[in-house]
Structure formats: structure tokens, C-alpha cells
Amino acid sequence: MSTTKYIFVTGGVSSSLGKGIIAASLAKLLQARGYRVTIQKLDPYINVDPGTLNPYEHGECYVTDDGAETDLDLGHYERFLNVNTSQANNVTTGRIYQSVIEKERRGEFLGKTVQVVPHITNEIKERIQQLGSTGEYDIVITEIGGTVGDIESLPYIEAVRQLRWELGDDNALVIHLTLIPFLSAAGELKTKPTQHSVKTLMESGIKADILVCRTEHDLSDDLRKKLALFCNVKQEAVIQSIDASTIYDVPNMMLQEGLDTVTLQKLGIETTTEPDLTRWNQFLERHKNPKGEVNIGLVGKYVELQDSYKSILESFIHAGAENEVKVNVEYIHSEYINKNNSEAKFKNLDAILVAPGFGERGIEGKVEAVRYARENKLPFLGICLGMQMAVIEYSRNVLGIKDANSTEMNPQTPNPVINLMEDQKSITDMGGTMRLGSWKCDVKADSIIGSVYNSKTIEERHRHRYEYNNKYKEQLEAAGMIATGINPDTQLVEVVEVPSHPWFVGVQYHPEYKSTVANPHPLFVAFVKAAHQHAEKN
């Protein structure tokens, strides 16, 4: 194709309808037809990125190879497409305004009055086309956060209107995702909210080309005809998105509905090839027909909101399918764990994962979870803060350093086995200042991590500020906690293991960010396998 095609995904009626999953599913279908596809997310909040947001506010903060702290939808994009995203794949209102204001301060607008139109909208259009201008993609899908009609989304909607006009009908289209609610008292599905949502979109100068209707019940032909007529779309462009048992069913459901076919037709692209979903469906087959099951405890302090650990939960699905077992995740709030109740909380588990996090709340519960896993020979995986808690627990209970701690929890601790990095001590800004993105790690061959990766050097994504304190390394290794992964440039410890334990691994990085349907992360695969072996023995 001579030019990049653009697809915009907007939402109406309600938030949390699954724009990210629909965008990722369409991208998967287009990719399976042989097109080079990427997805970006435009977020209407004023934070520069979600890095400083509480997980209860926004769910997990996803990190890319190039160190961008981004929306969790980028995790879906990578898991579905098996293609890395970057800073360019997530744009926020905060970043847009920050860029425009910096340009104004540099005098780039020649004395003009800086306004939402054209300066903010021009910046948005530039960001939308940034990925398309690389020549690496045939199709760029842009998901616009929020709901049509929201004040904060208006500049994005206006930018889309302008871009559609500039690019021409064959080079851009708009998919509008709406809700078709079911009124149980009336016993019927109602289309009026969707009609109003489409009308709101048209008031901004944008006509929806395709309607994707989230629904709990099948849409009848009559209902589709009604929606087509009143929303000014073709009947074949009214796509049903019914509730699915797993998000990984959605690409097949959208294939059945013909979403990819109608999209390509509207973009003037040949639809002669059929999507090749062989590997995808093999994964689904294993996921839906497990030969066993394991119970894994996820110990964290944001467990009330599952989106806080989205990538970890999806990694368990990928690793479970690879091992042909069902992974039952039991959420355990670390704030409510202590020595008196840990046996009751953990006795039925096959493995324990201590999750990442920030701050001192629930820390002692995480330390107790590590102790239980270590002493009871339960397979253990600690991620980021979870790895740090493993070092603290081992220092306290094996080395006998009872006041061992992290300076994040106790800045005055006399034994900071986890300490702030030297280059972090002068930093006052919170956003985007941690050790972020992909970093190298040299792996010891005769270790669990060595057998997992089967490689001397690996690269994994980081998101943290505090580190293993090398001053305690000699003591810890002498007592049996071995550093089996080291950053070659900084000599910082990335991985710790306890060889006397059947399977005990703590990693400073976030392996969950790199697990995809096509490539389940080997560390999660090995962890689930260890849990399954433990389950079979017991």
C-alpha cells in the first residue's frame, strides 16, 4: 500500500466497554491477513503519563522497552500482536499541552495567540501520524480514551475530524463502540443510548463508519436494521460484541461478525486473503481444555482491583496454556497477613507470587508470605518489590539481621539491605524518574534462571527506584541466597535464588510485561510448571 491507513476507535454511552480489546482484536485479524499493524492510545487526562497514578485510580501502569510508563491497554496490544510498543503508542493530554507550552516558550509560534484549535489539535494530529510516518506500518489503529461527549475528549475528537478530512475517505475510518443495554423489566434491548451517542459524535462533525455494539444478548436482524437506519451506517457495519468467557475469544468473535472484512472494504483494501489464526487457536484450545490445575496465591496490596495486576494475570493465562493447566489465582491482601494466620491463608496453595508495589503499607505481610514459602518449600516468585521483600526476609530470618529493611519503608534503618540508587538520591520529581524500560542482565548458567532463559544475557523491563544493596551480597550469598542475575553495566543484582529450595526466585524486573500469546514468558512458564509439580506431589 502506498499510504498508511488510519482507524479511530471511539466509545460512547459508558466507559469500560473494552475499546482496547476491540482495537487489539481487529489489529490481530488484520495482522493475521498479513498487514503490518500497530495501535496507539490517546488518554484525555492531564497527567503526563500514568506513572504517578495510584493503581486503584487507573489500574496497572504498563512499561515499554524504551521506558515509557503507559496505559494498561498497551499491554493488551502487545499480548495480542506480539509487537513491541513505545512512547509513541501512548499520548496524554498532559504530554500534548506540555509540548505545546514548551514550543510557545521557545517562540516557535511567531507571536501568535496559542489556542486549542489549531495548536493543540495540530499537536494531536502530529502524534497520531508519528507511527504512520515511519513506514513500518500499513495500518495504525488509534484508540481514544474516555467517552464521546466528555469535555476532556473534545480536542481529540476535533483532531480526528480534521484528519479524516485531510486524509480522505479511503485512508481513515471511525469505529464507534457503544452499549446496547438490556432492560429486564421490559425484557428487551434498547438502542436509544447508542442513537444519542452517535448523534453526539455527529455534532462534532464525525460520522461513525462502523458500530460495535457491546451487548449481553444477541442482536436480532430487526435491531441491526434499526441501528443502521438511525445511526446512518450500513447494516453489515453493525457489529455485535457479546460478552465473552475470555478476552482471547474476541478476535474469533469479531472474525465471525466480519469486522475485519468491512473495515478493509471501507479502507479500499483487497479482502482476498483469509486471516491465519492457527497459532492463536492452538493457544485457545490449550487454555480452554487444561489437563490439570494449580492454585497460586497472588500476594499484593491492590488486590481489590484486578486491573492493578493485569499483566501478571494474563501471564498466568499464557503460562497455564503452555503447561496445559488451569491457573487458579487466589488474591491475598498483604495488609492482612501475619504469622498467626499465614498457615490458614497459604496451606492450600501450590505456589506464592509476591507482587510489585510501592510504599510501606502491607510490607510486613509480604515478608511473612516470603517466609512461609521459603520454610514450607512452596514454589516462590517475587517480582520487583516482591524480590526486595525476599532479600529482607532472608536477611532477618536466616542472617539474623532483625532490623534489615528497605530505605523506602524506613529511611533511618541501620541495615538497608535494599537502598536508594545513588543517582536517584538527588531527584525530587516523581514522574518518569525511576529505572525504567529494558536493561541487560547477565545470567549464571547453573541456576534456575539460567535454565529458564537458556541464554547468557537477557533484557527485561524495569520500573523501580530502590535496589539490592551490594554491601550485603557477600553475607547473603554465604548464607545461601545467591545472586544469579547481574546487570553488566551497573553491577546491580537483578535476580536472587535459594538453591536449597525447590523453586525460589526473586527478580528485580517485571517479566509480566513481555509475556504474549505467541511467546509466553519463560519465567512464568517455569513457575507454573513448578507449581504443577508441587500440586502433583501433594
C-alpha positions in Angstrom: 0.0 0.0 0.0 1.3 3.5 -0.8 0.0 5.3 2.3 -0.7 4.3 5.9 -4.4 3.8 6.7 -5.8 5.1 10.0 -8.6 3.6 12.1 -10.0 5.6 15.0 -11.8 3.8 17.8 -14.2 5.9 19.9 -16.5 5.0 22.8 -20.0 6.1 23.8 -22.7 5.5 26.4 -20.4 4.1 29.1 -16.8 3.7 29.9 -15.1 0.3 30.4 -16.8 -1.2 27.3 -13.5 -2.7 26.1 -12.2 -0.4 23.4 -8.7 -1.7 23.9 -9.8 -5.3 23.4 -11.8 -4.5 20.3 -8.9 -2.5 18.9 -6.4 -5.3 19.7 -8.8 -7.9 18.2 -9.2 -6.0 15.0 -5.4 -5.5 14.8 -4.9 -9.2 15.4 -7.2 -10.0 12.5 -5.6 -7.5 10.2 -2.1 -8.8 11.2 -3.3 -12.4 10.6 -4.1 -11.3 7.0 -0.5 -10.1 6.5 -0.8 -6.4 7.2 1.7 -4.5 9.5 -0.4 -3.1 12.3 0.2 -1.1 15.4 -2.2 0.5 18.0 -1.9 3.7 20.0 -3.9 5.1 22.9 -4.9 8.7 23.4 -5.7 9.4 27.0 -7.6 12.6 27.9 -6.2 13.1 31.4 -3.7 15.9 32.3 -1.1 13.6 33.9 1.9 13.4 31.6 1.7 9.7 32.0 0.0 7.2 34.4 3.3 6.6 36.3 2.3 8.7 39.3 -1.3 7.4 39.4 -2.5 5.1 42.2 -3.4 1.6 40.7 -6.9 2.0 42.2 -7.3 5.1 40.0 -6.1 3.7 36.7 -5.1 0.0 37.1 -1.7 -1.2 36.2 1.0 1.1 34.8 2.5 -0.7 31.8 6.1 -0.1 30.8 7.6 -0.4 27.3 11.1 -1.3 26.2 12.0 2.4 25.7 11.0 3.2 29.3 7.6 4.8 28.7 5.1 4.5 31.6 1.8 3.9 29.8 -1.8 2.9 29.9 -2.5 -0.8 30.6 -4.2 -1.1 27.2 -0.7 -1.1 25.6 -0.3 -4.4 27.4 -3.3 -5.8 25.5 -1.8 -4.5 22.3 1.5 -6.3 22.9 -0.1 -9.5 24.2 -2.4 -9.8 21.1 0.1 -8.7 18.4 3.4 -9.9 19.8 4.8 -6.5 18.6 6.6 -4.1 20.9 5.0 -0.7 21.6 6.9 2.5 22.5 6.5 6.1 23.9 4.7 7.0 20.6 1.9 4.5 21.3 0.6 6.3 24.3 -0.3 10.1 24.3 -1.9 12.0 27.1 -3.4 15.5 27.2 -0.7 16.4 29.8 2.0 15.4 27.3 0.3 17.4 24.4 -0.1 20.6 26.5 3.4 20.2 27.9 4.8 20.0 24.4 2.8 23.0 23.1 3.6 25.2 26.1 7.4 24.4 25.7 7.1 25.3 22.0 5.4 28.6 22.9 8.2 29.4 25.4 10.8 28.8 22.7 8.9 31.3 20.5 8.0 28.7 17.8 4.6 30.2 17.1 5.9 33.6 15.8 3.9 35.7 18.3 0.6 34.0 17.5 -2.1 33.5 20.2 -1.8 29.8 21.1 -5.2 28.1 21.1 -6.8 24.7 21.3 -7.5 25.0 17.6 -5.2 24.9 15.7 -2.2 24.4 18.0 -3.4 21.7 20.4 -5.2 19.8 17.6 -2.2 20.1 15.3 0.0 18.6 18.1 -2.5 15.7 18.4 -2.6 15.1 14.7 1.2 15.1 14.6 1.3 12.5 17.4 -1.3 10.3 15.6 0.7 10.3 12.4 4.1 9.8 14.1 3.9 6.0 13.9 2.4 6.0 10.4 5.2 8.2 9.0 7.9 5.7 10.0 7.0 3.5 7.0 6.9 0.4 9.3 3.1 0.1 9.4 0.3 -0.4 6.8 -2.4 0.4 9.3 -2.4 2.5 12.6 -5.3 2.0 15.0 -5.9 4.9 17.4 -8.0 4.3 20.5 -9.4 7.4 22.0 -9.9 7.2 25.8 -13.0 8.4 27.6 -16.5 8.7 26.2 -17.8 10.8 23.4 -19.3 14.0 24.9 -16.7 14.3 27.7 -15.3 17.8 27.8 -11.7 16.5 28.0 -12.0 14.3 24.9 -13.2 17.2 22.6 -9.7 18.2 21.3 -9.1 14.6 20.3 -12.4 14.3 18.5 -11.8 17.6 16.7 -8.3 16.4 15.7 -9.9 13.2 14.3 -12.4 15.2 12.3 -9.7 17.3 10.8 -7.5 14.3 10.0 -10.4 12.4 8.3 -10.9 15.5 6.1 -7.2 15.8 5.3 -6.6 12.1 4.7 -9.7 11.3 2.6 -12.4 8.6 3.0 -10.3 5.7 1.8 -7.5 6.4 4.2 -9.3 6.8 7.5 -12.4 5.5 9.2 -14.1 5.7 12.6 -15.3 2.7 14.7 -17.7 3.7 17.4 -18.1 1.3 20.4 -21.3 1.6 22.3 -23.5 -0.2 24.8 -26.9 -1.8 24.0 -28.4 -2.2 27.5 -30.9 -4.9 28.3 -33.9 -3.7 30.4 -35.0 -6.7 32.3 -38.3 -5.1 33.3 -39.2 -4.5 29.6 -37.4 -7.7 28.5 -35.7 -6.0 25.6 -32.5 -4.4 24.3 -32.6 -0.7 23.9 -30.9 1.2 21.1 -31.7 4.8 22.2 -28.4 5.3 24.1 -26.5 4.3 21.0 -28.5 6.6 18.8 -27.8 9.5 21.2 -24.1 8.6 21.3 -23.8 8.6 17.5 -25.7 11.9 17.4 -23.2 13.4 19.9 -20.4 12.2 17.6 -22.0 13.8 14.6 -22.5 17.1 16.4 -18.6 17.1 16.5 -18.5 16.6 12.7 -17.7 12.9 12.7 -19.8 10.2 11.2 -19.3 6.7 12.5 -18.4 4.2 9.7 -18.8 1.1 11.9 -20.8 0.5 15.1 -19.5 -2.2 17.5 -22.3 -2.9 20.0 -21.5 -4.3 23.4 -24.4 -6.5 24.5 -25.3 -9.3 26.9 -27.9 -10.7 24.4 -27.8 -11.4 20.6 -28.8 -8.6 18.3 -31.7 -9.5 16.1 -31.7 -8.6 12.4 -34.5 -6.1 13.1 -32.4 -4.4 15.8 -29.4 -4.2 13.4 -31.6 -2.7 10.7 -32.9 -0.1 13.2 -29.4 0.8 14.3 -28.2 1.0 10.7 -31.1 3.3 9.8 -31.0 5.6 12.7 -27.2 5.7 13.1 -26.6 6.2 9.4 -24.4 3.1 8.8 -24.6 0.1 6.5 -26.3 -2.9 8.1 -23.1 -5.0 7.7 -21.3 -2.4 9.6 -23.4 -3.0 12.7 -21.1 -5.4 14.6 -22.3 -7.4 17.7 -19.8 -7.7 20.6 -21.4 -10.1 23.0 -19.9 -10.9 26.4 -17.1 -13.5 26.1 -15.7 -16.1 28.5 -12.2 -14.8 27.8 -10.8 -11.8 26.0 -8.9 -14.1 23.8 -12.2 -15.3 22.2 -12.9 -11.8 20.9 -10.7 -11.9 17.7 -12.7 -15.0 16.6 -16.0 -13.4 17.5 -15.0 -10.3 15.5 -14.0 -12.5 12.6 -17.4 -14.2 12.7 -19.1 -10.8 12.7 -17.0 -9.6 9.7 -15.4 -6.6 11.5 -12.1 -7.0 9.6 -13.8 -7.5 6.2 -16.0 -4.4 6.5 -13.0 -2.4 7.8 -10.8 -3.3 4.8 -13.6 -2.7 2.3 -14.2 0.8 3.7 -10.4 1.5 3.5 -10.4 0.3 -0.1 -8.2 -2.7 0.6 -8.4 -6.1 -1.1 -10.0 -8.8 1.2 -9.0 -11.8 -0.8 -6.7 -13.4 1.9 -8.3 -15.0 5.0 -6.8 -14.4 8.5 -4.4 -17.2 9.6 -5.3 -17.7 13.3 -3.8 -21.2 13.6 -1.3 -20.4 16.5 -3.9 -18.3 18.2 -6.5 -21.1 18.2 -3.9 -23.6 19.3 -3.4 -21.4 22.4 -7.1 -21.1 22.9 -7.5 -24.9 22.7 -4.9 -25.5 25.4 -6.3 -22.6 27.5 -9.9 -24.0 27.4 -9.0 -27.7 27.8 -6.5 -27.9 30.7 -5.3 -31.3 31.9 -4.7 -30.2 35.4 -5.0 -27.2 37.7 -2.9 -25.3 40.2 -3.7 -22.8 43.0 -1.3 -19.8 43.1 -1.5 -17.1 45.7 -1.0 -13.5 44.5 0.1 -11.5 47.5 -0.3 -7.8 46.9 -1.9 -4.7 48.4 -4.1 -3.6 45.4 -5.9 -7.0 45.1 -9.4 -5.4 45.3 -8.8 -4.1 41.7 -7.7 -6.9 39.4 -6.5 -4.4 36.8 -3.7 -3.5 39.2 -2.0 -6.8 38.3 -3.4 -7.2 34.7 -0.1 -8.3 33.1 0.6 -10.8 35.8 -2.9 -12.3 35.5 -2.6 -12.5 31.7 0.9 -14.1 32.0 -0.6 -16.8 34.2 -3.1 -17.5 31.4 -0.3 -17.7 28.8 1.9 -19.9 31.1 -1.1 -22.1 32.1 -2.0 -22.8 28.5 1.7 -23.6 27.7 1.7 -26.1 30.7 -1.9 -27.3 29.8 -3.1 -26.4 33.3 -5.7 -24.1 34.7 -4.1 -21.5 37.0 -6.5 -20.5 39.8 -5.3 -17.2 41.2 -6.1 -16.6 44.9 -5.9 -12.9 45.7 -4.4 -12.3 49.2 -4.2 -8.8 50.7 -0.8 -8.4 52.2 -2.0 -5.9 54.8 -4.0 -8.7 56.5 -1.2 -11.4 56.6 0.6 -12.1 59.8 2.4 -15.0 61.5 -0.8 -16.1 63.2 -2.9 -16.5 60.1 -0.4 -17.3 57.4 -0.8 -21.1 57.7 -4.6 -20.7 57.2 -4.1 -18.4 54.2 -1.4 -20.4 52.4 -1.9 -24.1 53.3 -4.0 -24.9 50.2 -1.7 -23.2 47.7 0.7 -24.7 45.2 2.9 -21.6 44.9 3.1 -18.0 46.0 3.8 -14.9 43.9 4.6 -11.7 45.9 3.6 -8.8 43.6 5.2 -5.4 42.8 4.1 -2.2 44.6 5.2 1.0 46.2 5.2 2.3 49.8 5.2 0.7 53.2 1.5 -0.4 53.5 1.3 -4.2 53.7 5.0 -4.7 53.6 5.2 -7.0 56.7 2.6 -9.2 55.2 4.7 -9.6 52.1 7.7 -10.5 54.2 5.6 -13.1 56.1 4.4 -14.6 52.7 8.1 -15.0 51.6 8.9 -16.7 55.0 6.1 -19.2 54.6 7.0 -20.0 51.0 10.7 -20.5 51.9 10.2 -22.5 55.0 7.4 -24.7 53.6 9.3 -25.3 50.3 6.5 -23.8 48.3 7.5 -22.5 44.8 8.0 -18.8 45.1 8.3 -15.9 42.6 9.0 -12.3 43.8 8.6 -9.5 41.3 10.3 -6.1 41.9 9.2 -5.2 45.4 8.5 -8.9 45.9 12.1 -9.7 45.2 13.2 -7.0 47.7 10.9 -8.5 50.3 12.6 -11.8 49.8 16.0 -10.2 50.4 14.6 -8.5 53.6 13.0 -11.8 54.8 16.2 -13.8 54.3 18.4 -11.1 56.0 16.1 -11.1 59.0 15.3 -14.8 59.4 18.4 -16.5 58.1 21.2 -14.0 58.5 19.7 -12.8 61.8 19.7 -9.1 61.0 16.4 -8.5 62.7 16.2 -4.8 61.7 17.0 -5.4 58.0 14.8 -3.2 55.8 14.5 -1.0 52.8 15.1 2.7 53.0 11.8 3.1 51.1 10.0 1.8 54.2 12.4 3.1 56.9 14.8 5.8 55.7 16.7 5.5 59.1 17.2 1.7 59.1 20.7 0.8 60.3 20.7 -2.2 57.9 19.4 -1.1 54.5 19.6 -4.3 52.5 17.5 -2.5 50.0 18.6 1.0 49.3 18.0 4.0 47.0 20.3 4.1 43.9 23.0 6.8 44.2 21.8 8.5 41.0 18.2 8.7 42.5 19.2 10.5 45.7 19.2 14.0 44.2 15.9 13.5 42.3 12.8 15.4 43.6 10.3 14.9 40.7 8.3 11.7 40.9 7.1 11.1 37.3 9.3 9.2 34.9 12.4 9.3 37.1 12.8 5.6 38.1 14.9 3.0 36.5 12.6 2.3 33.5 12.5 0.2 30.4 14.7 -2.5 29.1 18.0 -3.3 30.9 20.5 -6.1 30.3 21.2 -8.9 32.8 23.9 -11.4 32.8 22.6 -14.8 33.9 24.5 -17.6 35.8 24.3 -20.8 33.9 24.0 -23.2 36.8 20.8 -21.6 38.2 17.0 -21.8 37.8 17.1 -18.5 35.8 19.9 -19.9 33.6 17.8 -23.0 32.7 14.7 -20.8 32.3 16.2 -18.5 29.7 18.9 -20.8 28.3 20.8 -17.6 27.5 23.9 -15.9 29.0 22.4 -12.4 28.6 18.8 -11.3 28.8 16.9 -8.0 28.5 13.9 -7.2 30.8 11.8 -4.2 31.6 12.2 -2.3 34.9 10.1 0.1 36.9 11.6 0.8 40.3 13.7 3.3 42.3 15.3 1.1 45.1 17.9 -1.6 44.6 19.5 -4.7 46.3 22.4 -3.3 48.4 25.6 -4.9 47.2 27.2 -4.3 50.6 25.2 -7.3 51.9 25.8 -9.5 48.9 28.7 -11.5 50.4 26.8 -12.2 53.6 23.6 -13.2 51.8 25.5 -15.5 49.4 27.4 -17.1 52.2 24.1 -17.8 53.9 22.5 -19.4 50.8 20.7 -16.6 48.8 22.7 -16.4 45.6 22.6 -13.5 43.1 22.1 -15.3 39.8 21.4 -12.3 37.6 23.6 -9.1 37.5 23.4 -6.0 35.4 26.7 -5.9 33.4 27.0 -2.1 33.4 26.0 -1.2 36.9 26.7 -4.5 38.7 23.3 -4.2 40.3 21.7 -7.5 41.4 18.7 -8.4 39.2 17.9 -12.0 40.3 18.2 -13.9 43.6 17.7 -17.6 44.2 17.9 -20.0 47.1 19.4 -23.2 45.7 18.4 -25.3 48.8 14.8 -24.6 48.0 12.9 -26.5 45.2 12.0 -23.3 43.3 12.7 -19.9 44.9 13.3 -16.9 42.5 13.1 -13.1 43.1 13.6 -10.8 40.1 14.0 -7.0 40.2 12.5 -6.6 36.8 8.9 -7.2 35.5 8.7 -10.3 33.4 5.0 -10.0 33.1 5.4 -7.0 30.7 6.9 -9.3 28.0 4.5 -12.2 28.1 2.4 -12.6 25.0 0.0 -15.2 23.5 2.6 -16.2 20.9 5.5 -16.1 23.4 4.5 -16.9 27.0 7.2 -15.6 29.3 9.6 -18.5 30.2 9.8 -17.4 33.8 6.1 -17.7 34.3 6.0 -21.0 32.3 8.7 -22.4 34.7 6.9 -21.0 37.8 3.6 -22.6 36.8 5.4 -25.8 36.0 7.0 -25.9 39.4 3.5 -25.2 41.0 2.1 -28.1 39.0 4.8 -30.4 40.1 4.2 -29.4 43.7 0.4 -30.0 43.3 1.0 -33.5 41.9 3.3 -34.4 44.8 0.8 -33.3 47.3 
